[in-house]
Amino acid sequence: MDVPIVVRPADQDDCGQLAALLIEAFEYYGDKNRLSAAELSLRLRAHLGAQPGYEALMAECDGDTVGFAIFAPVFWTIDCKIALFLKEIFVTERARNNGAGKRLMLSLAELAHARGWTRLVWTVDRINKDALGFYRKLPGTRALDRYVYMWPIEAIEYLSQLPDNRSTPTSST
């Protein structure tokens, strides 16, 4: 008999577990994590529920945390409404193929619908065949023909100091 997956909102007490799962996700994807679990936990705690910040859902099975989804609202210009942007979803290896990923995705859809958000948007690495196959099986999923670009902090620092930036308006605090 299958043990049901329970999905619930994360709270401050989950940040240590969320940090441990993030490190597991980084290792799974081959990313080099530069922060300790303690530092990750502190940063997660600082931004959970903050504005700006993020929210998270935790997936549990038989009392064990087996996955998470980290998301935030984003303004979508096509309809000038809020969409849910899924930044990261991860299910532990021992819990894959038991419905935890699908339960997390459906919980995100329920949350977006309850809040009146019009879309659920996420990215996936082109080489992550398992994730691509998983998403293709979800009802209503549509792949967009877009690239995702990013400037890391080093680029932001460099570009913000260029002489051409002097006329760029900045917010006053």
N, C-alpha and C positions, 0 to 999 in steps of 0.2 A: 504494500500500500504506500502511495506517495505521501510525503509530508508536505502540507501546504506551505506556500511562500507567503509571508506576511510582509507588506511594504508599509512603512511609516515615515513621517517627516523626521529628519535628523534634528537633534538639539545639541546644545553646547557639550553635553556629556558624551556625545558620539564622536567628537573631534579626534580623540586619540585613536579610536578604531578606524575612522575615516582616513587618518594619516597612514596607518598601517596598510589599509587596502590600497591607497594611492601608491605607496611604495611597491606593493605587489603588482599593481597595474603597470607602473613604470618598468619593472623588471620584465613583465610579460611582453611589453612592446619594445623592449630593448633600449629604453631611454635611460640616460645616466642621471639619476637623481642626485642633486648636489646638496640637498638639505637633510638634516637628521629627522627622525620621526618626531622628536620633541619640537623642533623648529616648525615643521609642517603643521603639527597640531596647534601650536600657538597662532600661526597665520590663519589656519582654518577657523579657529575660534574667533579671531578678530573680525572676520568677514562674513561669518554665517549669520544671515538675517540682517546684515547691515545694509545701508544705502549709500553708495553702491556696494554690492556684495553678491552673495549667491545663496541659494537654498539647496538642500540635498534630500534625497529619499534614501532610506536604508532598507535593504531586502534581508529578511531573516528566515531561516529554515530550522525548525526544531531548536530554537533558542540561540543559534549561531548566526552571526552576520555573514552573509554570503555575497553581498553586492551593494552597489550604490549607484546613484545618478546625481550628478551635480548640474544645476541649471540656473538660469537667470532670465528675467524678462528682457526683451529687446524690442525697440520700436521698428515696425516693419512699414516701409514707405509705400508699398503698393496699395495698401488699404488704410494707411495711417492709424494702425491699431497695434496693440502689443502682441508679440509672439513669444513663445517659450523657446529659448535657445538651450539645447542640451549640450553642455560642454564636455562632459565625460560620463560614460556609463561603463561599469565593470562588474563582472561576476567571477568569483573565484573559480579556479580550475575544477575543484572537487564538486562544485555546484552547477557547472555548465550542463546544458541539455536537460534541465529539470523544470524549466519554466520561469526561472528567476528573471532573466533578461526580458522576456515577454511581459511578465508581471510588472516590472519597472516601467517599461514603455507604456503599457496600458494605464498605469497609475499616473504617469505624466500627462497622458491624454485626458484622463478624468480631471486632473488638477487644472489643466489649461481650459477645458470646457467650463468648469465651475467658476473660473475667474473671468470668463469672457474673452480669453486670448484666442486669436484666430489661426494660429499655426504652431506646429512643433517642428523646429528646425535643428538639424545636427550635421556634423561632418563625419567622415570616415576615411581612413587611409586607404588609398587605392590598392595597396598590397595586402590588406587585411581581408583575405578571402572569406574567413569564417564570419566576420561581422557583415560583410557585403551579402553573403547568403542569408544570414539571419534577418537583415533589414528587408531584403527583397521578399521574404515570406510574410512580412507584416502587412495587413490590409491597408490599402490607400497610400502606400509609400511611393514617392516619386523622386527620382534622382534629378538634381538640377545640373545643368551643364555650366558649372562655374569653377573657378579656381579660388583657393583660399590663400591669402597673403598675410604675412605677419612681419612686424618690426619688433625685434627684441629690444630690451632696455638700452643696450649699447647703441643701437641705431637711433633710438629716440633721443638719447643724450647727445649724440653727435649731430643729428639733424636739427635739434632745437637750438644749437649754437651757431648754425650757419648764418652769415651776414644777411642773407635773403629773408630770414625769419623775423627781422626787426619790425616789419609792418604787420605781422600776424597778430590778430587780437588774442589776448589771453584773459582768462577770468580773473577777477580780483577777489581776493579772500581777506 
